[in-house]
Structures are given as C-alpha cells and as structure tokens.
Amino acid sequence: MTDAQRETESAPSPNLKQQKLINNIDGTYLVDAGAGTGKTFAVTRRYAQILESTDASPDDILLITFTRNAANEMKDRIVGHCDYSTAELSDAPIQTFHSLCHDILQDYGFAAPTLLGIEDRIPSSTRIVEDDVVEEALFQEFFEQFTDDHPEYTHFLRTISNPNELLDVINQLAAKGVFPTVDGWYRDSESHLDGDYAAFKRQFDEMNAPRNGGSKQSRLRSKLYRYGKNKCYLPDAPTKLDIRGSGKQVPDEVARRAFEEDREGLKEFVHDIYFDYLRFALSRNYLNFSFLQLFAFVLLCEDHELRSELNFEYVMVDEFQDSSEIQFKLALLLSNTNNICVVGDWKQSIYSFQYAAVENILEFRSRLSKFASELNSDHKRITYDTSTVQDIKLKENYRSTQTILDFSEKSLVTPAAKYDSVDVDSVANRVVQLNSNTDYNDSIIRGVQHEEEYEALLTTIDEVVGNSKYLVEGEDGSRRAPEYQDITVLTRTRDFGRELQDVADDHGLPMAYEGGIELFRTDQAKLLLAWLRILEYNGGRGWAPILEQAGYTLDEVKYILETESYPQEMVAFRENLGAIDSLGGVIRRVFERYGFDGPRADVLLHTVESIRDTTTLTHGDLIKFISQGIEHGTTHEVNTSAGENSVTVQTIHATKGLEHPIVILANMNSGRFPPSSRGSRTISYDDAIGLRQRMIYDETRGQPYVYDNWKVDILQKSLVRDYDEERRLLYVAITRAESHVLFTAGEEPNTFLEELPVEIGPGDPDVPDFEISQDTKQELNVSLPDPVGPKRYSPHSLMDESVYEEVESGEGMEFGTQVHDFAEQYCLGEDVSPRNNDERRVQSLIDSLSGKLYPEENVYLPLDTEQGRVTLSGVIDLLHVTPDTVDIIDYKTDRSRHAEPEYRKQLSVYYRVVAEIYPERPVQPKIFYTQSGEEVAIDPLSRSRLSELLIELGNKTV
C-alpha cells in the first residue's frame, strides 16, 4: 500500500494543519511534511481549492512531482475534488521537472543550443536517454573521439582510467547550474569551480581541533600520519614533517598551501570536454536529463518574452527535499507571482547521488533570496517579492505508532561511525515532532545478531509469522497475526538482498527481491562476453571461462589453452556464431545454448542491442564496454515480483514513499551501513574545494609518469565526512514501519546499532524448510525505463532478424562491419586498400559514381501512429547526390538475396527522409550486394505501411 492510498483511507477529512495548507493559496509557503503526514492528500486538495476559489485554470497551476507515477496519481486524486475530468487534466502541467523541460524544449527550444554558442538544434525527434548503461556507452564513444581530437589534453587524458567519472562530473555541474559556452562559462558560473576557501577552512579547523581538551592530537594530524604512504609525489611535495608539524595540530598555513593551486588548465579541460559532449549529444540527436534542464534553464533565462508567456500563477513543488539547485531556479523562473509552495521533509533527503541538495529545504529562505538575486543580476527576471515566507508544519502521522515515531527521531542524532559527532541541539531545533494517529501502541523494536545473519534473519521471519505478539492491522481495521506479505526486509546495499533471496530460495521461504542487479556481473553477461571475445580474438580470455563453465578443471583448462586443442563441439559452435550476421542473433544463440530464457537474459539482450543501435561502437569496443560494466558494477533493474503472500526485500532508497506493517532493517554491519568510503575520482568536484585533479601526468624526472597530487590528498583528508544523509536513510527505513521494527547484524554490528536504544539479542539460526504454495511462488520481471518524448526505433527494429539465423553459412557480422568500415574510409579519401573481393567491388562502385558522396549519413523519420509519435532513426551507408537524381545505397555482404523483403523495410525509412530533403529530384533506394557486385533497386513502402509495422512492433513488445 502506498502513502497516498493509506492517507486517503485514514484521513477522509483534513486535519487542522492540512486545512491550513489547503486554504492558504496566496503567498510563499514552506511546508514541513514529515513521514506519513498526508502531504499528497493535502497538496491535491490545495490544487482543487485553487481551481474552485479563483479564476485559475489547470494551465495556470504548475504542480511538480518527482516521479511519473506520482504525477498520474495526483491527477487521479485531483479529479475527485474538482469539476475537471481526467481527460481535461491529462495535459495539465502536473509532471516532473524533466518532463516539463522536455515539453518546453519540444515547443520552443529548437534553437536553444545557439544561446551557448552551439551551432546545432533540438528537433522534435530528439530522444531522451534514461538508461545509464546506454549513456555510458555513448559517452565512451564520445570520449574516444575527444581523445583523438584534442592532443593538447594528453597530460589530463593519460590520468583517466574510467571515463564515466567525467560524465558524473558533467552531470553534477549541470545540476548545480554550471554550464559551458563556446568561449567561457554561462553567467559567470566558473566561480563555483574555484571552491570556497572559507567553507573549506571551517572543515579544516574542525578536523584540526585538538582532542581530549587539548591533550591529544587532532583527528587531522592523526590521519596525516600516513601522508605519502604508498604514494608517489612530485619532487617539490612537502615532507610529512612539514605537513604534520611538531605539535598537536597541523600547522594552520597548510590549509592555504593545499587549497591554492593553479587549476586554469584543468578548468579548460573540463570546459572543453563538457562543451564537446553537449555538441556530441545534439549531433547524435539525444539529451540526458541533465541537459534537458540545462537547455530549458538557458532558454528561460535568455528569452524574456517566452518566460513571460510560460509563467504560472501558482507553483507547487512536491518532495522539495529531492530538488537540485538548477530545479530550484527553474521553479523561480516559471513563477509569475510569489504564490509558491514547496512541500517536503529534510529528514527524508536521501538522493544526493542524484544531485539533490538538502540545503534547498534547510536553507529555503536564504536560497530563495540568493537565487532570485543571482537571476536578477543582469535583468529583472524575478519580479515578485521573495522576502516573506510562511511556514506550515504537518504533525499528524497516519502510518506508524508513537513508539516508532519517537524511536525514529533518535536515529537523526545517532553517530554513524567512531569519529562521527552530531550537533544534537541543532537537529532537535529542526525536528518537527510527529503525533501518531493510530489507536494502538504495542510496537516491538528489537535486534538480532549472529555471524550467520542470513539464516538468523530467516529464522526471525519464521518466528514472527503467525505470532500474536507481532499484531498488525488488517484491511478491515482489525488486528491479526502477521503473514509473510506483512514483512519487508530493507538493506542499505543491493548485494545483501540478492544473496538473502538465494538463501531464502534454498529453504523454500517465499521472498521477492525488488531492486537493481549488476547487470554485467550476471552469469549470462560473463558467458556472452566470453563468446564475443572468442569471436573477436579467439584468445584465452574468452575460452577460459567457457571451459570452466563446462566443468573442466584448472589444469585441464591450462592444457587446452596452451595446446589450443579446444573441444570440437565448442569450435563448431564458434563457427556457427561466426556465420550469424546480427548481434541480436549471436546473443540469442548463446542464451539458447545455456538455457538462459529469463528476464535477466531479456534485459541484457535489450541493453546490449540498445547500445549497439545508438552508438557506433565496434565489436571490440562493445567487448571493452561490457568488461568495464563487470569491473564497475553498472546496475539495472531486474526484480522478483512478490507472490500473493511473500516477504519483500528492497533497498532503503527503493522503499521511500511506501509503508509496511513490519520492517526488518538488515545488514546493520560495519562497513556496510554506512558503506566504507570509496576511492576518489581522478577528477572531481566539491563545493568547498572546487574542481580538483587527484593524479598528475608529468615528465619531471626524465620519463613520463602519473603522480599523486599531494594537495588533493591533504584537502580530502581535511574534509569532514558527512554522515547526515546516512542518518536520514536510517530514519526513512524506520518510518516505513507501521507496527514493528526489527534489526539484524552479523559479526560486526555497525555504530548505528551499537548506539541506538534497542535491545540486541543473540540470533539462533534454525531455519526450517518451507513449502511454497502456488500463490506464493515468485516470478521474475524486468523493469526498463519508460522513454520521455517520442519513442525511438531503428529501421532494423522493423526487420525480422530470424532470416539471418536460417542461413547455415555466411561471412558473419564481423566481416560485414569490416566491409562497411572500409567503404566509409575509402569514400572519405583515407589511405586504405581493399583486403578482399567484397571490398574491391565496393571500391569499384564508389569510383564509378560521379556525384557528391555522403557516407554514413544519420537519418530520423518521425511517424504518427495510434500509439503516439514514434521516431525511426538509422544510418545510410552511402548517399549519392547528382543534379538530377539521388541514390540511397546500402551495402549487404549476404551471400544470397534471402533477406531482401526485410531490407526493403529498412531502405523505405531512408527513402522517406531523403525524399523530403530532395523533393525536386527522383530518389532511388538500392541494395549493393558486395559478394556479386549486383545492384538491386527497391520499391519503397508507404509511410502508412511503415506506421502499421511500428504498431505491430509495439504490440509485440508490450
């Protein structure tokens, strides 16, 4: 059950605080809406009140939420309180920031990139990349191009081991409002990159204060005892004695010495890679969420007439604690009056990794004034009064018992680690105490510790189910003993939940894991990678895992690799794969061999094909990308859906906004919650110390070497690790519970569990064997991101790839790629020579053409279907343009013409695009079979037939 559903049932009429929020619609309001206090109920009633009591229409009211599901739910609930129908509210601006920015750019943002000096456009066919894995592949492709095009940045590029770190920095800066222009930084945002010495010095002084009343050295001096350990600094780096000094504290001048650094070259490098990536994304016709907001913000800042046209009379932002700085500023730009209402709970701000700034709500008044002043620095953009803010605090909780609410407050002042300190008074002053609306208060809060935590946890579940000591509320309001479905296990990290699921399956306990997996670390991905390597290189790195999976011992594997005496059946399978022309066909054949037919295989197939369709990565690049995915643990959502009566396992992040009768907070172990600190990025950004480079390439000592940066080592050790968000995560986990809260830990309980006022008993693992009935059996399902804007397909999506797999012999996908690469290079005048007869025939064809040649031309065809706007995008192998005619030439390395009906679909897409570009000239799509040198003219399909094929495709994929 969601918060909204529960609130509707438990609060049929508003309480006094909710009524105050509903009635007060004019002016600026900061609403503190704690866990379970009915904010959705109140916000939707307030929206309806505006419609009822003013002349405003839905087009005058902007209501921002942070998920599409929440936006849809709000629309449904508003309909129940006003005279507008669902259809009338379907296009109302009740949406996410990303969706709103997308709408603005679709309608008005065609030329927005030019405001930053980018000579490109945002057409209606622009797709939104939501899949992190796909964008990482696109960024990898961009990074390789950038490396080739910018030899002046070799010293920086040689220090980068994981390019995706730079993508993170770009998105982080975009969320803060730091944008590059063609010749600098937008609106003087470069100042952020320099850091804030005063803010850094405060943290330095805190870390450098002597302990035990001055008798013990400071924490910073203690940490710097390992200064230089396992490091290689440049010769001019100071010694450890210089840094640590001889007293109880690090010498004060070390702060300034470490902070001051010439970073002009670093800023230029980040500027250029940021700006060039913007251009790359636009050239490839895609934007990510960060760039949606970036261009919408610039457009609203610069086009004063448009901003005035788009302004809203009322602006409400839900879940404001999850907003970023750029989103705060967007809300101000979109408001025509000071009728602004932000609703949230600072105690539930847990998304800093998604660039949420908890300061937006904690420092709302000062930021409101500061951001308005910044936006008005060169033009009066914010025309309303921002000096008066009224507070409304929702205090009545409709979810948890008073015992749980009181206990949850203690989590906000509990140390998270040995050296963590909490400003108890400051937190206490901010906390709005909640009052439970429940009729009972018999909550049990206890903990269990055992080295075999998985088994101890399952035993605890067995003890709780059916136990009248753990009564929960039934659907009819009566109290009853708990069932499996009443229990949710929450964890800080994903891996514990997946491993727990495996143990539960072994014992037959009905359990459903809901959350992401490291997609490329699955068996399916590792074996697929192995076979791709065998196809590409035929080396030991591919054969070794295949042989090990087949049951060969390590000695046997070593012998096979040394003698290359691979099993004949495996060699035959390799030859079979080599004859398949499509990547999808190769993947499916591998999965068939190993019996991979579940959703993990499906989502892996979908992801790899998406990467291949949206990038120009070669076969070898794709292998490299999957390898990096294994190394870095890229995640994707693949869930086991709960049966009718199953325990649920989720991460704390995934459960936000939900509620559960009984919560078991598991894996309360040292190093797991909070997680151990991870290694720093090579290039990173922090508000206090600005843009920094941890590694430095230099040739000072006569040979090239990548050195550690001693300044960054000092700076990072001087920063106080902020555990506040970890405490907020703990608070969120506890406040999901309606009736009872349990904790489990292994050998080393974390500081949270040691410091919280909860009794910890020894676990006694005695897991029975459960029998799963038919109604509790779990099924796997896949969660893929829904696209924003037009759906996008490749022309290949319309083709039936099974035609390739019916062929028993062929040159294969790798050969086809090589021929296409040769054709492009030769057409561009590069110094290449044909290596085989197919390439010689391509050479002869190109030599025979007298017009202008355009190889590898991107095309985009938007089509309107019954399912909405869909865009087909692809790449024409060769466009041949003469004054009288236009030829579309598509190379095919097939040894037969068996797939020609499918090729017709592909070339029909290209024809429809090119015919619009050259309306005065006849356009002829052709297939050029490289094996025979034969040209075949294609009669293109109509637009309506292509639309029908898209509808058929959509029906197949639903």
Secondary structure in CASP SS format (residue, H / E / C, confidence):
PFRMAT SS
TARGET T0000
AUTHOR 0000-0000-0000
METHOD secondary structure of the structure
MODEL  1
M C 1.00
T E 1.00
D H 1.00
A H 1.00
Q H 1.00
R H 1.00
E H 1.00
T H 1.00
E H 1.00
S H 1.00
A C 1.00
P C 1.00
S C 1.00
P C 1.00
N C 1.00
L H 1.00
K H 1.00
Q H 1.00
Q H 1.00
K H 1.00
L H 1.00
I H 1.00
N H 1.00
N C 1.00
I C 1.00
D C 1.00
G C 1.00
T C 1.00
Y E 1.00
L E 1.00
V E 1.00
D E 1.00
A E 1.00
G C 1.00
A C 1.00
G C 1.00
T C 1.00
G C 1.00
K H 1.00
T H 1.00
F H 1.00
A H 1.00
V H 1.00
T H 1.00
R H 1.00
R H 1.00
Y H 1.00
A H 1.00
Q H 1.00
I H 1.00
L H 1.00
E H 1.00
S H 1.00
T C 1.00
D C 1.00
A C 1.00
S C 1.00
P H 1.00
D H 1.00
D H 1.00
I E 1.00
L E 1.00
L E 1.00
I E 1.00
T E 1.00
F C 1.00
T C 1.00
R H 1.00
N H 1.00
A H 1.00
A H 1.00
N H 1.00
E H 1.00
M H 1.00
K H 1.00
D H 1.00
R H 1.00
I H 1.00
V H 1.00
G C 1.00
H C 1.00
C C 1.00
D C 1.00
Y C 1.00
S C 1.00
T H 1.00
A H 1.00
E H 1.00
L H 1.00
S C 1.00
D C 1.00
A C 1.00
P C 1.00
I E 1.00
Q E 1.00
T E 1.00
F H 1.00
H H 1.00
S H 1.00
L H 1.00
C H 1.00
H H 1.00
D H 1.00
I H 1.00
L H 1.00
Q H 1.00
D H 1.00
Y H 1.00
G C 1.00
F C 1.00
A C 1.00
A H 1.00
P H 1.00
T H 1.00
L H 1.00
L H 1.00
G C 1.00
I C 1.00
E C 1.00
D C 1.00
R C 1.00
I C 1.00
P C 1.00
S C 1.00
S C 1.00
T C 1.00
R E 1.00
I E 1.00
V C 1.00
E C 1.00
D C 1.00
D H 1.00
V H 1.00
V H 1.00
E H 1.00
E H 1.00
A H 1.00
L H 1.00
F H 1.00
Q H 1.00
E H 1.00
F H 1.00
F H 1.00
E H 1.00
Q H 1.00
F H 1.00
T H 1.00
D H 1.00
D H 1.00
H C 1.00
P H 1.00
E H 1.00
Y H 1.00
T H 1.00
H H 1.00
F H 1.00
L H 1.00
R C 1.00
T C 1.00
I C 1.00
S C 1.00
N C 1.00
P C 1.00
N H 1.00
E H 1.00
L H 1.00
L H 1.00
D H 1.00
V H 1.00
I H 1.00
N H 1.00
Q H 1.00
L H 1.00
A H 1.00
A H 1.00
K H 1.00
G C 1.00
V C 1.00
F C 1.00
P E 1.00
T E 1.00
V C 1.00
D C 1.00
G E 1.00
W E 1.00
Y H 1.00
R H 1.00
D H 1.00
S H 1.00
E H 1.00
S H 1.00
H H 1.00
L H 1.00
D H 1.00
G C 1.00
D C 1.00
Y H 1.00
A H 1.00
A H 1.00
F H 1.00
K H 1.00
R H 1.00
Q H 1.00
F H 1.00
D H 1.00
E H 1.00
M H 1.00
N C 1.00
A C 1.00
P C 1.00
R E 1.00
N H 1.00
G H 1.00
G H 1.00
S C 1.00
K E 1.00
Q C 1.00
S C 1.00
R H 1.00
L H 1.00
R H 1.00
S H 1.00
K H 1.00
L H 1.00
Y H 1.00
R H 1.00
Y C 1.00
G C 1.00
K C 1.00
N C 1.00
K C 1.00
C C 1.00
Y C 1.00
L C 1.00
P C 1.00
D C 1.00
A C 1.00
P C 1.00
T C 1.00
K H 1.00
L H 1.00
D H 1.00
I H 1.00
R H 1.00
G C 1.00
S C 1.00
G C 1.00
K C 1.00
Q C 1.00
V C 1.00
P C 1.00
D C 1.00
E H 1.00
V H 1.00
A H 1.00
R H 1.00
R H 1.00
A H 1.00
F H 1.00
E C 1.00
E C 1.00
D C 1.00
R C 1.00
E H 1.00
G H 1.00
L H 1.00
K H 1.00
E H 1.00
F H 1.00
V H 1.00
H H 1.00
D H 1.00
I H 1.00
Y H 1.00
F H 1.00
D H 1.00
Y H 1.00
L H 1.00
R H 1.00
F H 1.00
A H 1.00
L H 1.00
S H 1.00
R C 1.00
N C 1.00
Y E 1.00
L E 1.00
N C 1.00
F H 1.00
S H 1.00
F H 1.00
L H 1.00
Q H 1.00
L H 1.00
F H 1.00
A H 1.00
F H 1.00
V H 1.00
L H 1.00
L H 1.00
C H 1.00
E H 1.00
D C 1.00
H H 1.00
E H 1.00
L H 1.00
R H 1.00
S H 1.00
E H 1.00
L H 1.00
N C 1.00
F E 1.00
E C 1.00
Y E 1.00
V E 1.00
M E 1.00
V E 1.00
D C 1.00
E C 1.00
F H 1.00
Q H 1.00
D H 1.00
S C 1.00
S C 1.00
E H 1.00
I H 1.00
Q H 1.00
F H 1.00
K H 1.00
L H 1.00
A H 1.00
L H 1.00
L H 1.00
L C 1.00
S E 1.00
N C 1.00
T C 1.00
N C 1.00
N C 1.00
I E 1.00
C E 1.00
V E 1.00
V E 1.00
G E 1.00
D C 1.00
W H 1.00
K H 1.00
Q H 1.00
S C 1.00
I C 1.00
Y C 1.00
S H 1.00
F H 1.00
Q H 1.00
Y C 1.00
A C 1.00
A C 1.00
V C 1.00
E H 1.00
N H 1.00
I H 1.00
L H 1.00
E C 1.00
F H 1.00
R H 1.00
S H 1.00
R H 1.00
L H 1.00
S H 1.00
K H 1.00
F H 1.00
A H 1.00
S H 1.00
E H 1.00
L H 1.00
N C 1.00
S C 1.00
D C 1.00
H C 1.00
K C 1.00
R C 1.00
I C 1.00
T C 1.00
Y C 1.00
D C 1.00
T C 1.00
S C 1.00
T C 1.00
V C 1.00
Q E 1.00
D E 1.00
I E 1.00
K E 1.00
L E 1.00
K C 1.00
E E 1.00
N E 1.00
Y C 1.00
R C 1.00
S C 1.00
T C 1.00
Q H 1.00
T H 1.00
I H 1.00
L H 1.00
D H 1.00
F H 1.00
S H 1.00
E H 1.00
K H 1.00
S H 1.00
L C 1.00
V C 1.00
T C 1.00
P C 1.00
A C 1.00
A C 1.00
K C 1.00
Y C 1.00
D C 1.00
S C 1.00
V C 1.00
D C 1.00
V H 1.00
D H 1.00
S H 1.00
V H 1.00
A H 1.00
N H 1.00
R H 1.00
V C 1.00
V C 1.00
Q C 1.00
L C 1.00
N E 1.00
S E 1.00
N C 1.00
T C 1.00
D C 1.00
Y C 1.00
N C 1.00
D C 1.00
S C 1.00
I C 1.00
I E 1.00
R E 1.00
G E 1.00
V E 1.00
Q E 1.00
H C 1.00
E C 1.00
E C 1.00
E H 1.00
Y H 1.00
E H 1.00
A H 1.00
L H 1.00
L H 1.00
T H 1.00
T H 1.00
I H 1.00
D H 1.00
E H 1.00
V H 1.00
V C 1.00
G C 1.00
N C 1.00
S H 1.00
K H 1.00
Y H 1.00
L C 1.00
V E 1.00
E E 1.00
G C 1.00
E C 1.00
D C 1.00
G C 1.00
S C 1.00
R E 1.00
R E 1.00
A C 1.00
P C 1.00
E C 1.00
Y H 1.00
Q H 1.00
D H 1.00
I E 1.00
T E 1.00
V E 1.00
L E 1.00
T E 1.00
R C 1.00
T C 1.00
R H 1.00
D H 1.00
F H 1.00
G H 1.00
R H 1.00
E H 1.00
L H 1.00
Q H 1.00
D H 1.00
V H 1.00
A H 1.00
D H 1.00
D H 1.00
H H 1.00
G C 1.00
L C 1.00
P C 1.00
M E 1.00
A E 1.00
Y E 1.00
E E 1.00
G C 1.00
G E 1.00
I E 1.00
E E 1.00
L H 1.00
F H 1.00
R H 1.00
T C 1.00
D H 1.00
Q H 1.00
A H 1.00
K H 1.00
L H 1.00
L H 1.00
L H 1.00
A H 1.00
W H 1.00
L H 1.00
R H 1.00
I H 1.00
L H 1.00
E H 1.00
Y C 1.00
N C 1.00
G C 1.00
G H 1.00
R H 1.00
G H 1.00
W H 1.00
A H 1.00
P H 1.00
I H 1.00
L H 1.00
E H 1.00
Q H 1.00
A C 1.00
G C 1.00
Y C 1.00
T C 1.00
L H 1.00
D H 1.00
E H 1.00
V H 1.00
K H 1.00
Y H 1.00
I H 1.00
L H 1.00
E H 1.00
T H 1.00
E C 1.00
S C 1.00
Y C 1.00
P C 1.00
Q H 1.00
E H 1.00
M H 1.00
V H 1.00
A H 1.00
F H 1.00
R H 1.00
E H 1.00
N H 1.00
L H 1.00
G H 1.00
A C 1.00
I C 1.00
D C 1.00
S C 1.00
L H 1.00
G H 1.00
G H 1.00
V H 1.00
I H 1.00
R H 1.00
R H 1.00
V H 1.00
F H 1.00
E H 1.00
R H 1.00
Y H 1.00
G C 1.00
F C 1.00
D C 1.00
G C 1.00
P H 1.00
R H 1.00
A H 1.00
D H 1.00
V H 1.00
L H 1.00
L H 1.00
H H 1.00
T H 1.00
V H 1.00
E H 1.00
S H 1.00
I H 1.00
R H 1.00
D H 1.00
T H 1.00
T C 1.00
T C 1.00
L C 1.00
T C 1.00
H H 1.00
G H 1.00
D H 1.00
L H 1.00
I H 1.00
K H 1.00
F H 1.00
I H 1.00
S H 1.00
Q H 1.00
G H 1.00
I H 1.00
E H 1.00
H H 1.00
G C 1.00
T C 1.00
T E 1.00
H E 1.00
E E 1.00
V E 1.00
N E 1.00
T E 1.00
S E 1.00
A C 1.00
G C 1.00
E C 1.00
N C 1.00
S C 1.00
V E 1.00
T E 1.00
V E 1.00
Q E 1.00
T E 1.00
I H 1.00
H H 1.00
A H 1.00
T H 1.00
K C 1.00
G C 1.00
L E 1.00
E C 1.00
H E 1.00
P E 1.00
I E 1.00
V E 1.00
I E 1.00
L E 1.00
A C 1.00
N C 1.00
M C 1.00
N E 1.00
S C 1.00
G C 1.00
R E 1.00
F C 1.00
P C 1.00
P E 1.00
S C 1.00
S C 1.00
R C 1.00
G C 1.00
S C 1.00
R C 1.00
T C 1.00
I E 1.00
S E 1.00
Y E 1.00
D E 1.00
D C 1.00
A C 1.00
I C 1.00
G E 1.00
L E 1.00
R E 1.00
Q E 1.00
R C 1.00
M E 1.00
I E 1.00
Y E 1.00
D E 1.00
E C 1.00
T C 1.00
R C 1.00
G C 1.00
Q C 1.00
P C 1.00
Y E 1.00
V E 1.00
Y E 1.00
D E 1.00
N C 1.00
W H 1.00
K H 1.00
V H 1.00
D H 1.00
I H 1.00
L H 1.00
Q H 1.00
K H 1.00
S H 1.00
L C 1.00
V C 1.00
R C 1.00
D C 1.00
Y C 1.00
D H 1.00
E H 1.00
E H 1.00
R H 1.00
R H 1.00
L H 1.00
L H 1.00
Y H 1.00
V H 1.00
A H 1.00
I H 1.00
T C 1.00
R C 1.00
A E 1.00
E E 1.00
S E 1.00
H E 1.00
V E 1.00
L E 1.00
F E 1.00
T E 1.00
A E 1.00
G C 1.00
E C 1.00
E C 1.00
P E 1.00
N C 1.00
T H 1.00
F H 1.00
L H 1.00
E H 1.00
E H 1.00
L C 1.00
P C 1.00
V C 1.00
E E 1.00
I E 1.00
G E 1.00
P E 1.00
G C 1.00
D C 1.00
P C 1.00
D C 1.00
V C 1.00
P C 1.00
D C 1.00
F C 1.00
E C 1.00
I C 1.00
S C 1.00
Q H 1.00
D H 1.00
T H 1.00
K C 1.00
Q C 1.00
E E 1.00
L E 1.00
N E 1.00
V E 1.00
S C 1.00
L C 1.00
P C 1.00
D C 1.00
P C 1.00
V C 1.00
G C 1.00
P C 1.00
K E 1.00
R E 1.00
Y E 1.00
S C 1.00
P H 1.00
H H 1.00
S H 1.00
L H 1.00
M C 1.00
D C 1.00
E C 1.00
S H 1.00
V H 1.00
Y H 1.00
E H 1.00
E C 1.00
V C 1.00
E C 1.00
S C 1.00
G C 1.00
E C 1.00
G H 1.00
M H 1.00
E H 1.00
F H 1.00
G H 1.00
T H 1.00
Q H 1.00
V H 1.00
H H 1.00
D H 1.00
F H 1.00
A H 1.00
E H 1.00
Q H 1.00
Y H 1.00
C H 1.00
L C 1.00
G C 1.00
E C 1.00
D C 1.00
V C 1.00
S C 1.00
P C 1.00
R C 1.00
N C 1.00
N H 1.00
D H 1.00
E H 1.00
R H 1.00
R H 1.00
V H 1.00
Q H 1.00
S H 1.00
L H 1.00
I H 1.00
D H 1.00
S H 1.00
L C 1.00
S C 1.00
G C 1.00
K E 1.00
L E 1.00
Y E 1.00
P E 1.00
E E 1.00
E E 1.00
N E 1.00
V E 1.00
Y E 1.00
L E 1.00
P E 1.00
L E 1.00
D E 1.00
T E 1.00
E C 1.00
Q C 1.00
G E 1.00
R E 1.00
V E 1.00
T E 1.00
L E 1.00
S E 1.00
G E 1.00
V E 1.00
I E 1.00
D E 1.00
L E 1.00
L E 1.00
H E 1.00
V E 1.00
T C 1.00
P C 1.00
D C 1.00
T C 1.00
V E 1.00
D E 1.00
I E 1.00
I E 1.00
D E 1.00
Y E 1.00
K E 1.00
T C 1.00
D C 1.00
R C 1.00
S C 1.00
R C 1.00
H C 1.00
A C 1.00
E H 1.00
P H 1.00
E H 1.00
Y H 1.00
R H 1.00
K H 1.00
Q H 1.00
L H 1.00
S H 1.00
V H 1.00
Y H 1.00
Y H 1.00
R H 1.00
V H 1.00
V H 1.00
A H 1.00
E H 1.00
I H 1.00
Y C 1.00
P C 1.00
E C 1.00
R C 1.00
P C 1.00
V E 1.00
Q E 1.00
P E 1.00
K E 1.00
I E 1.00
F E 1.00
Y E 1.00
T C 1.00
Q C 1.00
S C 1.00
G C 1.00
E E 1.00
E E 1.00
V E 1.00
A E 1.00
I C 1.00
D C 1.00
P C 1.00
L C 1.00
S C 1.00
R H 1.00
S H 1.00
R H 1.00
L H 1.00
S H 1.00
E H 1.00
L H 1.00
L H 1.00
I H 1.00
E H 1.00
L H 1.00
G H 1.00
N H 1.00
K H 1.00
T H 1.00
V C 1.00
END
